[in-house]
Amino acid sequence: MLLQLECQSNLRDFLLKKLQKQEKIAASECQKFTFDCLGSFRNNSENGFGLKVLMQYT
């Protein structure tokens, strides 16, 4: 759980930096970041959290 929270924080920072530069963010980028950070998708909530964060900031 701690790893997941750290991943969410890192992903949020990554997305905010892109948004500040007004760069477009592809959903695939978000999924790749999620996958790289967690190492694997264990269930739907982990699989989807990156996209949920993305949707909150776009």
N, C-alpha and C positions, 0 to 999 in steps of 0.2 A: 504493500500500500504506500509506503514511504517513497519507493521508487516511482510509483505512478504519479504521486503529487509533485515530485521533483521534475518528472517529465512534463507534466502539465505546465509547471512554472517556466521551464526552459522553452517549451513550445509557445507559450503566451509571449515571452520576451522576443522570441524569433519573429512571431507574427506582428507584434507591435513595431519592431524595427522596420519591417517591410512596409507596414502601413504608414509610418512616419515619412518614409521615402516615397510614398504613393506608388509602390510597386505592386503589380498584380500578384496574387497568391493563388496558385493552382491547388485544387483539392488533392491532387496526386503528391504535391510537395508536402502537404500536411500529413498525408498518410505515410509517406516515406520517413518523415521525421519521427512520427509515432512508432513506426516499425523499427527504425534504427535505435531509438531510445529504449524501447521495451525488449527488443530482441526477437519477440514473436507476439502474435495476437493470441491471447489465451481465451478471451471471450468477447462478446459483442460490446460490452461496456468499454473495454480497453481499445477495441478496434475503432469504436466511434468517438472516443473522447477528443481526439485531435480535431475531428470535424466539428464537434460541438463547440470547441474553443474558437475555431475558425469562424463559425457562424455568429458567435457572440461579438466578434470584432469587425464584421463586415456588414 
